[in-house]
Amino acid sequence: MSETIKVPTMAEYMAAGKKPEVLFWVGCAGSFDDRAKKITKAFVKLLHNANVDFAVLGTEESCTGDPAKRAGNEFLFQMQAVTNIEVMNAYEIKKVVTACPHCFNTIKNEYPSLGGAYEVMHHTQFLKSLLDEGRLTVEGGKFKGKRITFHDPCYLGRANGVYEAPRDLLRKLEVELVEMKRCKKKGLCCGAGGAQMFKEPEPGNKDVNIERTEEAMELKPDIIAAGCPFCNTMMTDGVKSKEKEAEVDVLDIAELIANAQDL
C-alpha cells in the first residue's frame, strides 16, 4: 500500500466527542502476524475508499479469548472477554466488523451472555453491504477470468451460516468461481480451528491442511480465496508443501477486491 491511510482510535474519537459508524476489530492475527497484516491493510484501504467512518481500539484491544476457550481454559476466556467488553461498553460500541471469523463468532455469540451485546459483522458481510448501498464498487480488474475456489472458514460457514457474502463478492470480480467437493455446509476445516493453530498436530497419516489443500488443487485454481487469517496460513502452508506457491496464490477476499485495480 503506497499511500499512508490514517487509522483513528476510539480514544481519539471520544476525545473529539464523536462516534464512528463502526468499530474495526483487528484481532491478534491482523495486528501481529506479518501475513495477516496485509489483509488488515487491504480492508482499511477499502473502508477508506468507501468513506466509512471507522475506528480501532488500538492498544486497548486484546485477544477475544477464542484460543483460550477452544483449548479448554474457560476461566482465562472469561477474563479476556470481560476486559474487552468493559472497554467496548465504555465507548458505547454498537457495531463491530472484523476480518477474523474466530473474533466474529466469539464477539457475536459468546460476549452477549457476559454483558457485551453488539451488531457483529464479518468483513465479507460488511463489504457486501457497502456494495449493495453503492458505497463500494467491485470490478474484475486483474483477477477477471481467474479460476478461484473459496475455502469456507468453519466459524463463518457452519458455525454462523455465512456462505453467500464472500461468493457474491468473488462473482463481482468476474472470476471463474469453482467449488471444492466439500464446500458450504459440508466444508472441511483447514486444521487451525479449536486452538489447533497454536500446537503441532497429533500423529496421523496426513495433516488436515494438506488434505484440504489437495482438494483445492484438484480444481487447478489460480487462487485459493480465504476469509480468515488462520485459514490463510494453513492453506498457504499446504500450497508450499506441494511446492506450488509460484502457481497458486492464497488471498483474502479483502485483498482480492483491494488489489483488483492495482494493475
C-alpha atoms as an extended CHARMM CRD file, in Angstrom:
* protein
*
       263  EXT
         1         1  MET       CA              0.0000000000        0.0000000000        0.0000000000  PROA      1               0.0000000000
         2         2  SER       CA              1.7790000000        3.0920000000       -1.2060000000  PROA      2               0.0000000000
         3         3  GLU       CA             -0.3000000000        5.8640000000        0.3280000000  PROA      3               0.0000000000
         4         4  THR       CA             -0.4990000000        6.2290000000        4.0990000000  PROA      4               0.0000000000
         5         5  ILE       CA             -4.0120000000        5.9650000000        5.4710000000  PROA      5               0.0000000000
         6         6  LYS       CA             -4.7020000000        7.2900000000        8.9530000000  PROA      6               0.0000000000
         7         7  VAL       CA             -6.4490000000        4.7910000000       11.2020000000  PROA      7               0.0000000000
         8         8  PRO       CA             -8.0970000000        6.6210000000       14.1110000000  PROA      8               0.0000000000
         9         9  THR       CA             -8.5780000000        5.0670000000       17.5500000000  PROA      9               0.0000000000
        10        10  MET       CA            -11.7410000000        5.0720000000       19.6470000000  PROA      10              0.0000000000
        11        11  ALA       CA             -9.8580000000        7.1450000000       22.2340000000  PROA      11              0.0000000000
        12        12  GLU       CA             -9.2570000000        9.8620000000       19.6240000000  PROA      12              0.0000000000
        13        13  TYR       CA            -12.9210000000        9.8210000000       18.6250000000  PROA      13              0.0000000000
        14        14  MET       CA            -14.0090000000       10.0210000000       22.2560000000  PROA      14              0.0000000000
        15        15  ALA       CA            -11.6620000000       12.9590000000       22.8770000000  PROA      15              0.0000000000
        16        16  ALA       CA            -13.2280000000       14.7670000000       19.9200000000  PROA      16              0.0000000000
        17        17  GLY       CA            -16.7350000000       13.9930000000       21.1780000000  PROA      17              0.0000000000
        18        18  LYS       CA            -17.5210000000       11.8560000000       18.1170000000  PROA      18              0.0000000000
        19        19  LYS       CA            -18.6150000000        8.2780000000       17.4660000000  PROA      19              0.0000000000
        20        20  PRO       CA            -17.6150000000        6.2440000000       14.4010000000  PROA      20              0.0000000000
        21        21  GLU       CA            -20.0710000000        4.2990000000       12.2700000000  PROA      21              0.0000000000
        22        22  VAL       CA            -18.2900000000        1.0640000000       13.0730000000  PROA      22              0.0000000000
        23        23  LEU       CA            -15.5040000000       -0.3690000000       15.2490000000  PROA      23              0.0000000000
        24        24  PHE       CA            -12.9810000000       -2.3710000000       13.2210000000  PROA      24              0.0000000000
        25        25  TRP       CA            -11.8720000000       -5.2390000000       15.4570000000  PROA      25              0.0000000000
        26        26  VAL       CA             -8.4190000000       -6.0670000000       14.0910000000  PROA      26              0.0000000000
        27        27  GLY       CA             -7.7190000000       -9.2510000000       16.0590000000  PROA      27              0.0000000000
        28        28  CYS       CA             -4.3920000000      -10.7710000000       17.1160000000  PROA      28              0.0000000000
        29        29  ALA       CA             -3.5340000000      -12.1980000000       13.6920000000  PROA      29              0.0000000000
        30        30  GLY       CA             -4.4070000000       -8.9810000000       11.8760000000  PROA      30              0.0000000000
        31        31  SER       CA             -2.3240000000       -6.9810000000       14.3590000000  PROA      31              0.0000000000
        32        32  PHE       CA              0.7820000000       -9.1000000000       14.7890000000  PROA      32              0.0000000000
        33        33  ASP       CA              1.1050000000      -11.7220000000       12.0280000000  PROA      33              0.0000000000
        34        34  ASP       CA              3.0660000000      -10.3080000000        9.0860000000  PROA      34              0.0000000000
        35        35  ARG       CA              0.9320000000      -12.1160000000        6.5070000000  PROA      35              0.0000000000
        36        36  ALA       CA             -2.3760000000      -11.1650000000        8.1570000000  PROA      36              0.0000000000
        37        37  LYS       CA             -1.3060000000       -7.5180000000        8.4410000000  PROA      37              0.0000000000
        38        38  LYS       CA             -1.6340000000       -7.3510000000        4.6450000000  PROA      38              0.0000000000
        39        39  ILE       CA             -5.3020000000       -8.3640000000        4.9890000000  PROA      39              0.0000000000
        40        40  THR       CA             -5.7890000000       -5.6310000000        7.6010000000  PROA      40              0.0000000000
        41        41  LYS       CA             -4.2250000000       -3.0420000000        5.2920000000  PROA      41              0.0000000000
        42        42  ALA       CA             -6.3440000000       -4.1620000000        2.3360000000  PROA      42              0.0000000000
        43        43  PHE       CA             -9.5480000000       -3.9320000000        4.3870000000  PROA      43              0.0000000000
        44        44  VAL       CA             -8.6080000000       -0.5000000000        5.7780000000  PROA      44              0.0000000000
        45        45  LYS       CA             -7.9670000000        0.6650000000        2.2160000000  PROA      45              0.0000000000
        46        46  LEU       CA            -11.4700000000       -0.4910000000        1.2110000000  PROA      46              0.0000000000
        47        47  LEU       CA            -13.0690000000        1.2050000000        4.2450000000  PROA      47              0.0000000000
        48        48  HSD       CA            -11.2200000000        4.3790000000        3.3520000000  PROA      48              0.0000000000
        49        49  ASN       CA            -12.2700000000        4.2070000000       -0.3250000000  PROA      49              0.0000000000
        50        50  ALA       CA            -15.9060000000        3.6720000000        0.6930000000  PROA      50              0.0000000000
        51        51  ASN       CA            -15.7330000000        6.6820000000        3.0660000000  PROA      51              0.0000000000
        52        52  VAL       CA            -16.6460000000        4.5490000000        6.0640000000  PROA      52              0.0000000000
        53        53  ASP       CA            -16.2580000000        6.3880000000        9.3580000000  PROA      53              0.0000000000
        54        54  PHE       CA            -14.4200000000        3.7500000000       11.4090000000  PROA      54              0.0000000000
        55        55  ALA       CA            -12.0380000000        3.4470000000       14.3270000000  PROA      55              0.0000000000
        56        56  VAL       CA             -9.9630000000        0.7730000000       16.0620000000  PROA      56              0.0000000000
        57        57  LEU       CA             -9.2760000000        0.1950000000       19.7510000000  PROA      57              0.0000000000
        58        58  GLY       CA             -5.5170000000        0.1490000000       19.1800000000  PROA      58              0.0000000000
        59        59  THR       CA             -3.6200000000       -0.8250000000       22.3170000000  PROA      59              0.0000000000
        60        60  GLU       CA             -6.9350000000       -1.1460000000       24.1860000000  PROA      60              0.0000000000
        61        61  GLU       CA             -7.8420000000       -4.1970000000       22.0870000000  PROA      61              0.0000000000
        62        62  SER       CA             -6.7510000000       -7.5530000000       23.4840000000  PROA      62              0.0000000000
        63        63  CYS       CA             -7.4010000000      -11.1390000000       22.4000000000  PROA      63              0.0000000000
        64        64  THR       CA            -11.1050000000      -12.0630000000       22.3250000000  PROA      64              0.0000000000
        65        65  GLY       CA            -10.2740000000      -15.2160000000       24.2690000000  PROA      65              0.0000000000
        66        66  ASP       CA            -11.1950000000      -17.5880000000       21.4360000000  PROA      66              0.0000000000
        67        67  PRO       CA             -7.9780000000      -19.6850000000       21.5810000000  PROA      67              0.0000000000
        68        68  ALA       CA             -8.1970000000      -19.9510000000       25.3740000000  PROA      68              0.0000000000
        69        69  LYS       CA            -11.8300000000      -21.1000000000       25.2620000000  PROA      69              0.0000000000
        70        70  ARG       CA            -11.2770000000      -23.6080000000       22.4420000000  PROA      70              0.0000000000
        71        71  ALA       CA             -8.2650000000      -25.0210000000       24.2960000000  PROA      71              0.0000000000
        72        72  GLY       CA            -10.4550000000      -25.5340000000       27.3730000000  PROA      72              0.0000000000
        73        73  ASN       CA             -9.4440000000      -22.6110000000       29.5920000000  PROA      73              0.0000000000
        74        74  GLU       CA            -12.8570000000      -21.0860000000       30.2840000000  PROA      74              0.0000000000
        75        75  PHE       CA            -11.5220000000      -19.0140000000       33.1830000000  PROA      75              0.0000000000
        76        76  LEU       CA             -8.9350000000      -17.2500000000       31.0140000000  PROA      76              0.0000000000
        77        77  PHE       CA            -11.5150000000      -16.7720000000       28.2550000000  PROA      77              0.0000000000
        78        78  GLN       CA            -13.9260000000      -15.0090000000       30.6040000000  PROA      78              0.0000000000
        79        79  MET       CA            -11.1560000000      -12.7870000000       31.9780000000  PROA      79              0.0000000000
        80        80  GLN       CA            -10.1560000000      -11.7380000000       28.4580000000  PROA      80              0.0000000000
        81        81  ALA       CA            -13.7460000000      -11.3090000000       27.2960000000  PROA      81              0.0000000000
        82        82  VAL       CA            -14.8600000000       -9.2030000000       30.2530000000  PROA      82              0.0000000000
        83        83  THR       CA            -11.8490000000       -6.9050000000       29.8410000000  PROA      83              0.0000000000
        84        84  ASN       CA            -12.7780000000       -6.2830000000       26.1910000000  PROA      84              0.0000000000
        85        85  ILE       CA            -16.4580000000       -5.8670000000       26.9760000000  PROA      85              0.0000000000
        86        86  GLU       CA            -15.7170000000       -3.2350000000       29.6230000000  PROA      86              0.0000000000
        87        87  VAL       CA            -13.6510000000       -1.2710000000       27.0980000000  PROA      87              0.0000000000
        88        88  MET       CA            -16.2600000000       -1.5440000000       24.3300000000  PROA      88              0.0000000000
        89        89  ASN       CA            -19.1630000000       -0.6860000000       26.5940000000  PROA      89              0.0000000000
        90        90  ALA       CA            -17.3060000000        2.3560000000       27.9270000000  PROA      90              0.0000000000
        91        91  TYR       CA            -17.0920000000        3.5940000000       24.3150000000  PROA      91              0.0000000000
        92        92  GLU       CA            -20.7730000000        2.6880000000       23.7680000000  PROA      92              0.0000000000
        93        93  ILE       CA            -19.8650000000        0.4960000000       20.7830000000  PROA      93              0.0000000000
        94        94  LYS       CA            -22.8840000000       -0.6330000000       18.7710000000  PROA      94              0.0000000000
        95        95  LYS       CA            -21.4470000000       -2.1420000000       15.5880000000  PROA      95              0.0000000000
        96        96  VAL       CA            -18.3030000000       -4.2600000000       15.1580000000  PROA      96              0.0000000000
        97        97  VAL       CA            -16.6730000000       -5.5400000000       11.9610000000  PROA      97              0.0000000000
        98        98  THR       CA            -13.7530000000       -7.9700000000       11.8750000000  PROA      98              0.0000000000
        99        99  ALA       CA            -11.7720000000       -9.8740000000        9.2500000000  PROA      99              0.0000000000
       100       100  CYS       CA            -11.3470000000      -12.8680000000       11.5740000000  PROA      100             0.0000000000
       101       101  PRO       CA            -14.1840000000      -15.4320000000       11.8320000000  PROA      101             0.0000000000
       102       102  HSD       CA            -12.8640000000      -16.5240000000       15.2390000000  PROA      102             0.0000000000
       103       103  CYS       CA            -13.2330000000      -12.9890000000       16.6240000000  PROA      103             0.0000000000
       104       104  PHE       CA            -16.5550000000      -12.6490000000       14.7460000000  PROA      104             0.0000000000
       105       105  ASN       CA            -18.0130000000      -15.8240000000       16.2410000000  PROA      105             0.0000000000
       106       106  THR       CA            -16.7790000000      -15.1260000000       19.7770000000  PROA      106             0.0000000000
       107       107  ILE       CA            -17.9290000000      -11.4920000000       19.9850000000  PROA      107             0.0000000000
       108       108  LYS       CA            -21.2300000000      -12.2560000000       18.2320000000  PROA      108             0.0000000000
       109       109  ASN       CA            -22.2350000000      -15.4070000000       20.0730000000  PROA      109             0.0000000000
       110       110  GLU       CA            -20.3050000000      -15.5690000000       23.3490000000  PROA      110             0.0000000000
       111       111  TYR       CA            -19.9630000000      -11.9610000000       24.5010000000  PROA      111             0.0000000000
       112       112  PRO       CA            -23.7170000000      -11.2340000000       24.9430000000  PROA      112             0.0000000000
       113       113  SER       CA            -24.0310000000      -13.5610000000       27.9700000000  PROA      113             0.0000000000
       114       114  LEU       CA            -21.1150000000      -11.7000000000       29.5810000000  PROA      114             0.0000000000
       115       115  GLY       CA            -22.6750000000       -8.2730000000       29.0250000000  PROA      115             0.0000000000
       116       116  GLY       CA            -21.3860000000       -7.4070000000       25.5610000000  PROA      116             0.0000000000
       117       117  ALA       CA            -24.2050000000       -7.1710000000       23.0110000000  PROA      117             0.0000000000
       118       118  TYR       CA            -23.1990000000       -5.6870000000       19.6380000000  PROA      118             0.0000000000
       119       119  GLU       CA            -24.1080000000       -5.9470000000       15.9900000000  PROA      119             0.0000000000
       120       120  VAL       CA            -21.1880000000       -8.0050000000       14.6720000000  PROA      120             0.0000000000
       121       121  MET       CA            -20.3200000000       -8.4710000000       11.0040000000  PROA      121             0.0000000000
       122       122  HSD       CA            -17.6260000000      -10.4180000000        9.1990000000  PROA      122             0.0000000000
       123       123  HSD       CA            -15.7170000000       -8.2380000000        6.7620000000  PROA      123             0.0000000000
       124       124  THR       CA            -17.2100000000      -10.0500000000        3.7530000000  PROA      124             0.0000000000
       125       125  GLN       CA            -20.7210000000       -9.2660000000        5.0360000000  PROA      125             0.0000000000
       126       126  PHE       CA            -19.7810000000       -5.6470000000        5.6270000000  PROA      126             0.0000000000
       127       127  LEU       CA            -18.1560000000       -5.2730000000        2.2030000000  PROA      127             0.0000000000
       128       128  LYS       CA            -21.2530000000       -6.8410000000        0.6210000000  PROA      128             0.0000000000
       129       129  SER       CA            -23.4600000000       -4.2810000000        2.4510000000  PROA      129             0.0000000000
       130       130  LEU       CA            -21.2300000000       -1.4470000000        1.1870000000  PROA      130             0.0000000000
       131       131  LEU       CA            -21.5580000000       -2.8620000000       -2.3230000000  PROA      131             0.0000000000
       132       132  ASP       CA            -25.3620000000       -3.0950000000       -2.0140000000  PROA      132             0.0000000000
       133       133  GLU       CA            -25.5390000000        0.5000000000       -0.7570000000  PROA      133             0.0000000000
       134       134  GLY       CA            -23.4370000000        1.7280000000       -3.6780000000  PROA      134             0.0000000000
       135       135  ARG       CA            -20.6130000000        2.9070000000       -1.4280000000  PROA      135             0.0000000000
       136       136  LEU       CA            -18.1300000000        0.3960000000       -2.8110000000  PROA      136             0.0000000000
       137       137  THR       CA            -17.5370000000       -0.7710000000       -6.3680000000  PROA      137             0.0000000000
       138       138  VAL       CA            -16.0550000000       -4.1670000000       -7.0880000000  PROA      138             0.0000000000
       139       139  GLU       CA            -14.6250000000       -4.8080000000      -10.5370000000  PROA      139             0.0000000000
       140       140  GLY       CA            -12.7420000000       -7.6670000000      -12.1670000000  PROA      140             0.0000000000
       141       141  GLY       CA             -9.5410000000       -5.8680000000      -12.9880000000  PROA      141             0.0000000000
       142       142  LYS       CA             -6.5090000000       -8.1340000000      -12.9190000000  PROA      142             0.0000000000
       143       143  PHE       CA             -8.4370000000      -11.0880000000      -11.4640000000  PROA      143             0.0000000000
       144       144  LYS       CA            -11.0510000000      -11.2020000000      -14.2370000000  PROA      144             0.0000000000
       145       145  GLY       CA            -11.3880000000      -14.7280000000      -15.6070000000  PROA      145             0.0000000000
       146       146  LYS       CA             -9.0640000000      -16.2920000000      -12.9880000000  PROA      146             0.0000000000
       147       147  ARG       CA            -10.0400000000      -19.7010000000      -11.6090000000  PROA      147             0.0000000000
       148       148  ILE       CA            -10.7500000000      -19.1720000000       -7.9220000000  PROA      148             0.0000000000
       149       149  THR       CA            -12.0200000000      -21.5690000000       -5.2890000000  PROA      149             0.0000000000
       150       150  PHE       CA            -13.2810000000      -20.2860000000       -1.9270000000  PROA      150             0.0000000000
       151       151  HSD       CA            -12.4550000000      -22.1550000000        1.2610000000  PROA      151             0.0000000000
       152       152  ASP       CA            -15.2640000000      -21.7610000000        3.8210000000  PROA      152             0.0000000000
       153       153  PRO       CA            -13.9040000000      -20.8770000000        7.2820000000  PROA      153             0.0000000000
       154       154  CYS       CA            -15.5880000000      -23.0680000000        9.9250000000  PROA      154             0.0000000000
       155       155  TYR       CA            -16.5760000000      -20.1670000000       12.1780000000  PROA      155             0.0000000000
       156       156  LEU       CA            -18.0200000000      -18.1920000000        9.2760000000  PROA      156             0.0000000000
       157       157  GLY       CA            -19.7440000000      -21.0200000000        7.4360000000  PROA      157             0.0000000000
       158       158  ARG       CA            -21.0060000000      -23.9220000000        9.5200000000  PROA      158             0.0000000000
       159       159  ALA       CA            -20.9580000000      -22.0060000000       12.8110000000  PROA      159             0.0000000000
       160       160  ASN       CA            -22.7910000000      -18.9100000000       11.5500000000  PROA      160             0.0000000000
       161       161  GLY       CA            -24.3320000000      -19.8410000000        8.1950000000  PROA      161             0.0000000000
       162       162  VAL       CA            -22.5000000000      -17.1650000000        6.1730000000  PROA      162             0.0000000000
       163       163  TYR       CA            -21.8420000000      -18.6900000000        2.7510000000  PROA      163             0.0000000000
       164       164  GLU       CA            -23.0480000000      -16.2540000000        0.1280000000  PROA      164             0.0000000000
       165       165  ALA       CA            -21.4660000000      -12.8920000000        1.0500000000  PROA      165             0.0000000000
       166       166  PRO       CA            -17.9000000000      -13.9910000000        0.1770000000  PROA      166             0.0000000000
       167       167  ARG       CA            -19.0640000000      -15.7230000000       -3.0020000000  PROA      167             0.0000000000
       168       168  ASP       CA            -21.1410000000      -12.7120000000       -4.1050000000  PROA      168             0.0000000000
       169       169  LEU       CA            -18.0420000000      -10.5380000000       -3.7900000000  PROA      169             0.0000000000
       170       170  LEU       CA            -15.9460000000      -13.0000000000       -5.7910000000  PROA      170             0.0000000000
       171       171  ARG       CA            -18.5500000000      -13.0960000000       -8.5660000000  PROA      171             0.0000000000
       172       172  LYS       CA            -18.3730000000       -9.3040000000       -8.7960000000  PROA      172             0.0000000000
       173       173  LEU       CA            -14.6720000000       -9.6970000000       -9.5840000000  PROA      173             0.0000000000
       174       174  GLU       CA            -15.7890000000      -11.5920000000      -12.7250000000  PROA      174             0.0000000000
       175       175  VAL       CA            -13.7610000000      -14.6460000000      -11.8010000000  PROA      175             0.0000000000
       176       176  GLU       CA            -14.4450000000      -18.2680000000      -12.6160000000  PROA      176             0.0000000000
       177       177  LEU       CA            -15.6730000000      -19.4940000000       -9.2350000000  PROA      177             0.0000000000
       178       178  VAL       CA            -15.1290000000      -23.2310000000       -8.8270000000  PROA      178             0.0000000000
       179       179  GLU       CA            -16.2900000000      -25.1790000000       -5.7620000000  PROA      179             0.0000000000
       180       180  MET       CA            -14.4280000000      -27.8980000000       -3.9040000000  PROA      180             0.0000000000
       181       181  LYS       CA            -16.3490000000      -31.1330000000       -3.4360000000  PROA      181             0.0000000000
       182       182  ARG       CA            -16.5890000000      -30.3470000000        0.2750000000  PROA      182             0.0000000000
       183       183  CYS       CA            -17.9110000000      -26.7940000000        0.4940000000  PROA      183             0.0000000000
       184       184  LYS       CA            -20.5180000000      -24.6770000000        2.2950000000  PROA      184             0.0000000000
       185       185  LYS       CA            -22.3220000000      -26.8530000000        4.8970000000  PROA      185             0.0000000000
       186       186  LYS       CA            -20.0490000000      -29.7780000000        4.0460000000  PROA      186             0.0000000000
       187       187  GLY       CA            -16.8780000000      -27.6380000000        4.0760000000  PROA      187             0.0000000000
       188       188  LEU       CA            -13.7290000000      -29.2290000000        5.5060000000  PROA      188             0.0000000000
       189       189  CYS       CA            -11.7830000000      -27.4400000000        8.2470000000  PROA      189             0.0000000000
       190       190  CYS       CA             -8.3290000000      -26.1310000000        7.2910000000  PROA      190             0.0000000000
       191       191  GLY       CA             -6.9750000000      -27.6440000000       10.5030000000  PROA      191             0.0000000000
       192       192  ALA       CA             -6.4810000000      -24.4490000000       12.5300000000  PROA      192             0.0000000000
       193       193  GLY       CA             -9.7600000000      -24.2420000000       14.4920000000  PROA      193             0.0000000000
       194       194  GLY       CA            -10.2260000000      -25.2780000000       18.0950000000  PROA      194             0.0000000000
       195       195  ALA       CA             -6.8530000000      -23.7160000000       19.0190000000  PROA      195             0.0000000000
       196       196  GLN       CA             -5.0910000000      -26.2690000000       16.7820000000  PROA      196             0.0000000000
       197       197  MET       CA             -3.4070000000      -23.2790000000       15.1040000000  PROA      197             0.0000000000
       198       198  PHE       CA             -1.1030000000      -22.9690000000       18.1080000000  PROA      198             0.0000000000
       199       199  LYS       CA              0.0910000000      -26.5520000000       18.5090000000  PROA      199             0.0000000000
       200       200  GLU       CA              1.6040000000      -29.3380000000       16.4880000000  PROA      200             0.0000000000
       201       201  PRO       CA             -0.8940000000      -31.8460000000       15.0470000000  PROA      201             0.0000000000
       202       202  GLU       CA             -1.4160000000      -35.2390000000       16.6720000000  PROA      202             0.0000000000
       203       203  PRO       CA              0.2040000000      -38.2340000000       14.9590000000  PROA      203             0.0000000000
       204       204  GLY       CA             -1.7110000000      -39.4440000000       11.9050000000  PROA      204             0.0000000000
       205       205  ASN       CA             -1.4300000000      -40.2380000000        8.2230000000  PROA      205             0.0000000000
       206       206  LYS       CA             -1.8690000000      -36.6960000000        6.9280000000  PROA      206             0.0000000000
       207       207  ASP       CA             -2.2720000000      -33.1480000000        8.2500000000  PROA      207             0.0000000000
       208       208  VAL       CA             -5.7500000000      -31.6870000000        7.7700000000  PROA      208             0.0000000000
       209       209  ASN       CA             -4.4090000000      -28.6470000000        5.9040000000  PROA      209             0.0000000000
       210       210  ILE       CA             -2.6990000000      -30.9460000000        3.3790000000  PROA      210             0.0000000000
       211       211  GLU       CA             -5.9590000000      -32.8340000000        2.8390000000  PROA      211             0.0000000000
       212       212  ARG       CA             -7.8180000000      -29.5550000000        2.2790000000  PROA      212             0.0000000000
       213       213  THR       CA             -5.1320000000      -28.1150000000        0.0100000000  PROA      213             0.0000000000
       214       214  GLU       CA             -5.1580000000      -31.2670000000       -2.1360000000  PROA      214             0.0000000000
       215       215  GLU       CA             -8.9180000000      -30.8730000000       -2.5080000000  PROA      215             0.0000000000
       216       216  ALA       CA             -8.4310000000      -27.3030000000       -3.7000000000  PROA      216             0.0000000000
       217       217  MET       CA             -5.5760000000      -28.2920000000       -6.0360000000  PROA      217             0.0000000000
       218       218  GLU       CA             -7.7700000000      -30.8520000000       -7.8020000000  PROA      218             0.0000000000
       219       219  LEU       CA             -9.6250000000      -27.8830000000       -9.3190000000  PROA      219             0.0000000000
       220       220  LYS       CA             -6.4000000000      -26.4170000000      -10.7360000000  PROA      220             0.0000000000
       221       221  PRO       CA             -7.1600000000      -22.9280000000       -9.3410000000  PROA      221             0.0000000000
       222       222  ASP       CA             -5.1070000000      -19.8030000000       -9.9420000000  PROA      222             0.0000000000
       223       223  ILE       CA             -6.0980000000      -18.5650000000       -6.4910000000  PROA      223             0.0000000000
       224       224  ILE       CA             -7.4360000000      -20.1040000000       -3.2880000000  PROA      224             0.0000000000
       225       225  ALA       CA             -9.6020000000      -17.4100000000       -1.7030000000  PROA      225             0.0000000000
       226       226  ALA       CA             -9.9230000000      -17.2710000000        2.0690000000  PROA      226             0.0000000000
       227       227  GLY       CA            -11.8750000000      -15.2140000000        4.5660000000  PROA      227             0.0000000000
       228       228  CYS       CA             -9.8800000000      -15.9960000000        7.6990000000  PROA      228             0.0000000000
       229       229  PRO       CA             -6.2460000000      -15.3300000000        8.6850000000  PROA      229             0.0000000000
       230       230  PHE       CA             -5.9100000000      -18.8060000000       10.2170000000  PROA      230             0.0000000000
       231       231  CYS       CA             -7.2500000000      -20.5000000000        7.0730000000  PROA      231             0.0000000000
       232       232  ASN       CA             -4.9100000000      -18.3260000000        5.0340000000  PROA      232             0.0000000000
       233       233  THR       CA             -1.8900000000      -19.6010000000        6.9710000000  PROA      233             0.0000000000
       234       234  MET       CA             -2.9490000000      -23.2510000000        6.7720000000  PROA      234             0.0000000000
       235       235  MET       CA             -3.7650000000      -23.1780000000        3.0600000000  PROA      235             0.0000000000
       236       236  THR       CA             -0.5510000000      -21.2570000000        2.3010000000  PROA      236             0.0000000000
       237       237  ASP       CA              1.4440000000      -23.9020000000        4.1970000000  PROA      237             0.0000000000
       238       238  GLY       CA             -0.3970000000      -26.5740000000        2.2250000000  PROA      238             0.0000000000
       239       239  VAL       CA              0.4560000000      -24.9450000000       -1.0960000000  PROA      239             0.0000000000
       240       240  LYS       CA              4.1010000000      -24.6310000000       -0.0210000000  PROA      240             0.0000000000
       241       241  SER       CA              4.2030000000      -28.3170000000        0.9360000000  PROA      241             0.0000000000
       242       242  LYS       CA              3.1620000000      -29.1190000000       -2.6440000000  PROA      242             0.0000000000
       243       243  GLU       CA              5.7980000000      -26.6540000000       -3.9440000000  PROA      243             0.0000000000
       244       244  LYS       CA              3.0860000000      -24.8300000000       -5.9160000000  PROA      244             0.0000000000
       245       245  GLU       CA              3.4840000000      -21.3400000000       -4.4160000000  PROA      245             0.0000000000
       246       246  ALA       CA              4.6680000000      -19.9820000000       -7.7700000000  PROA      246             0.0000000000
       247       247  GLU       CA              1.4300000000      -21.1700000000       -9.4330000000  PROA      247             0.0000000000
       248       248  VAL       CA             -1.2690000000      -20.7940000000       -6.7760000000  PROA      248             0.0000000000
       249       249  ASP       CA             -1.8630000000      -17.7190000000       -4.6120000000  PROA      249             0.0000000000
       250       250  VAL       CA             -3.7620000000      -17.7760000000       -1.3160000000  PROA      250             0.0000000000
       251       251  LEU       CA             -5.5020000000      -14.4390000000       -0.8560000000  PROA      251             0.0000000000
       252       252  ASP       CA             -8.1450000000      -12.9960000000        1.4330000000  PROA      252             0.0000000000
       253       253  ILE       CA            -11.2550000000      -11.6240000000       -0.2610000000  PROA      253             0.0000000000
       254       254  ALA       CA            -10.4130000000       -8.1150000000        1.0030000000  PROA      254             0.0000000000
       255       255  GLU       CA             -7.0360000000       -8.3780000000       -0.7200000000  PROA      255             0.0000000000
       256       256  LEU       CA             -8.6370000000       -9.5190000000       -3.9680000000  PROA      256             0.0000000000
       257       257  ILE       CA            -11.0250000000       -6.5570000000       -4.0220000000  PROA      257             0.0000000000
       258       258  ALA       CA             -8.4430000000       -4.0060000000       -2.8670000000  PROA      258             0.0000000000
       259       259  ASN       CA             -5.8050000000       -5.1910000000       -5.3330000000  PROA      259             0.0000000000
       260       260  ALA       CA             -8.0320000000       -5.8680000000       -8.3580000000  PROA      260             0.0000000000
       261       261  GLN       CA             -7.3680000000       -2.3940000000       -9.7360000000  PROA      261             0.0000000000
       262       262  ASP       CA             -3.6640000000       -2.2410000000       -8.8420000000  PROA      262             0.0000000000
       263       263  LEU       CA             -2.6240000000       -3.2500000000      -12.3350000000  PROA      263             0.0000000000
